[in-house]
Amino acid sequence: MKQTFHRKVFEQSKGKSMIVDVNELKRVKQYLDSINHEDIKNITWMEDGKECVIPEKQETLERWEFVGINNTDFIFTGCYSKGFH
């Protein structure tokens, strides 16, 4: 199995203080910011190479816009997979 940079850093840091690549952190923050600045209706969410099936997509996205938190939280909260039920 190909070892990713993140896995390599994780393996090297076991039992030690955490190692953080500042450039990688800045890249990830920039990526998250770009997602959060996009209109959520213009985002195609992908997981494992497939487009996510959002329950009652139009209604879910319209309701999400009024929740008041960002687009990445749409994923982190699980709303993208279970909707508002």
N, C-alpha and C positions, 0 to 999 in steps of 0.2 A: 504494500500500500504506500502510495506517495505521501511523504510527510510534508504537511503544509508549514509555512512559516509560523503560524499561530500554534500549531501542535508542537513544533520544535521548541518554541519559547516556553510553552506550558511545561513540557518535559524537563527543560533545563531549570525551571524555577521551582520544581517540587521541593518542598521542605525549606525553601529560601523565601526571601521577600519577593514580591511580584515584580517581574520585569515588564516594563511598558515601553514600546517603541512609539515615541512621541510623533514621528512622521505618520505612522499608521493610524494613531489616534486622531490626528488632524484630518487625515483622509476620510476616516469613518464619520467624523463629525460633519465634514463638508457634505458627504453623501446623505446623511440624515437630514441636514438642513435643506438640501435640494429637494428631497422628498416632501418635507414639511411645507415648502413654499409653493408646491404644485397644487392645482385644483384637484381634489381627490377623485373627481369624476374623470380626470385625464390620466389616471394611473392604472396600469395593468399590473396586478399583483401576481407574482409567479412563486411557486413553491415546488421544489424538486423537478424543475424544468417544465412544469405544467401551470397553466393559468388557474388561479384560485377560483373556486365556485363560491360566490358570495350569495348567501340566502336572501331572496327578495332584494336583489342588488340595487335597483333604483331607489326603493324606499329606505333601505339600509344606509346608502350613501347620503341621501337627503337628510335623514335623521342625524347621521354622524356630523354633518356640517354644523348642526346646532348644539352639539355636545360641548364644544368649546375647547377641546384638546387637539393635539396635532395628528397629522396623518400616520406617523409611525406608531402612535398609540392605537390606531385602528388595528394594527397587527399585534402589538404587544398585549393588548387586552383580550385578544381572541375574537373580537367583534366580527372580523372578516370571515370567520368560519361558523359562527353561531348566530350572527345578527343580534337583534335586540330582544330575543326571547329569554 
